[in-house]
Structures are given as structure tokens and as C-alpha cells.
Amino acid sequence: MHKTSSLSELGFDPSGASSGFFRHVADDCPLTPSSLSVPHQRLTKISVIGAGNVGMAIAQTILTQNLSDEIALVDALPDKLRGEALDLQHAAAFLPRVRIVSGTDPAVTKNSDLVIVTAGARQIPGETRLNLLQRNVSLYRKIVPQVAEHSPDALLLVVSNPVDVLTYVAWKLSGFPASRVIGSGTNLDSSRFRFLVAEHLDVNAQDVQAYMVGEHGDSSVAIWSSISVGGMPAFKSLRDSHHSFDEAALEGIRRAVVGGAYEVIGLKGYTSWAIGYSVASLATSLLRDQRRVHPVSVLASGFHGISDGHEVFLSLPARLGRSGILGVAEMDLTEVEVTQLRRSAKTLWENCQLLGL
């Protein structure tokens, strides 16, 4: 049974509906119906492609943080999509005024400022990683060119995994400049890293600076040399005061960070809230031109000895603003960290070459 989401669907004429309730203030310039409908400034629109657990956690977080005037949801399952949209619309009385639209056609994303892609194929038992990747590329071929056509000036934020390779795919398929195609990368991994250090030192995680870079995955690199607490370098102090901070212990902590998502998935079946907050933080920095530094997946050619000929996306600390990637921080890495980062880049580039893009 079809349920309605507005009075207009019940046969009520919406034109001039508010005139019986509101009277306009006196003005030297008479107001016309056309002038009443034109906003004084352009509204912000965010589109989320994929209404699964991750996509809806992102949409809900963006909604509650009042980051957008309009949210468009796109998914291949029309009933689930409509249900998710209605569920959010029914909370309108408790939230900032946001227009929520949805559809299975990417045309609903038209004129977006930011398009967040969470859609992705799930791995079938026994399926190879390469075959899964190829299926995701096929899915992106259907989504990305249409999104780029409907919103040619948008920023494109990729969240689907494997995020670094799919950010490369989105860049190739969209035709956008690399500065406007961003992967969520290790932004969440770095938050997990900061959480572990903060818990150990009994400080607020916001006072800890610590980066995971490289691949969002098994070969990600923990940049121990850059850890600071309250603006003060902390790694030497940690090693001097805790003799247990040997190489084996450091690798154990890195693996705990990398395995954090697997632990959550094992316990509740999926991850959602942390990635929702992570992506919302990126949306804030981008759309509000915050110029904040986030470890996100960017075109890394030429950085830290990565070949200029390798068009590989991986996470590096980048300054984000309204036009996308404004710059990438030149980190002062140890030789070991550089070697690990290049190894991570090599793994990603080998995967990208198999795609034939």
C-alpha cells in the first residue's frame, strides 16, 4: 500500500497554501509570487549515493549537524529508499529545516555541492578481491558519469571500499580535476589511532594529533614520529617512560587500529556511526571552507618518492576547503615510514593497473 509523504499527494493544492496563515510586512517594494519563492542566497545540497547502513548514518549525521539545506538520497532499492527518506522526514519537527528528496535515478542529485558515494557491491563467499573490485568498477560506471553530468561543479567524496582504488576510479570516470575527488581514506583510522593514544594518556582525543596514512587497509602506515599531545611532541616521551613501546608493540597498536572495523563488524554486523561522524567532519571542512587538515585519499603522485607516473590515490594529510583539496602537507617522515608508504603505494598502483582505466 502506497503511503503519502505530503498533503499534495492527498489532493491538496500547495500553491499559496501559506497565505492564509502569514501576512507579509509592509515594504516599499511590492512582493510578487515569483520574488517570494526565490531565496536570497544559494542553498547547499548534499547527495548520498547508497542508502545502506553507512549511507544512512552519514545522512543522519549531516542532517543533525545542519550541514545542508537539501539532502538527496539515491539507492537501487526503491522501497527501502522511500522508507529511509520517510523515516527522516517524520523527524522534521525535531531538526533544522532540511528538504529531503530521494530516487533511484541519479538525476535527483542535480546541482549538488557535495556528492558522497557509499554504494558498493558486497563480496560473495569465495569471490576474489579482484573480481569484487571489477564489479564495483561496473557499478561506478553507472553512477559516476551521471553524477558528474548532473553536478559538474560538485565535490566528489568516495566512501565505498576499497576506498583508495575506487577514488581513483571515480576520478577517471568523472573527468573532474583531482582536487575535487576525495576519498574518506584514513580519516577514521586516524581517529581510532588518536582514541587509543588518548585512552592510554587519559587525555581528550581532540588534543592528540596522530596520523594513519597510505592505504585504508592492511598496509596503512602509523606515523609515530608525528604524534603530539597538546601541541607537544609525544613519541619520545612515550618511549622513554614506557619501555614496552618497542617495535613489536608499535606494530601491535597499528594492527589494532587497522582491525578496529573488523572488531565492530564482528560484534554488530557492520560499521556505521563512526564513519558517519568521520564523513560529516569532512563535509564540514569542505562546504564551510574550514581549511582543516584531514588524512584523506588524494592523488599522491610525486609525494614522498612516489613516482609521478603512478596515478595512485592514498591518504596523506590534506588541507580541505570549499574548492576541495587545497594542498597536501609535506610530512617529515622517518626512512622506515617512507619505505612503508611507498610499499603501500605500490600495492595500490598494482590494483589500479588491473582495471584498464
Disulfide bonds with the S-S distance in Angstrom:
none
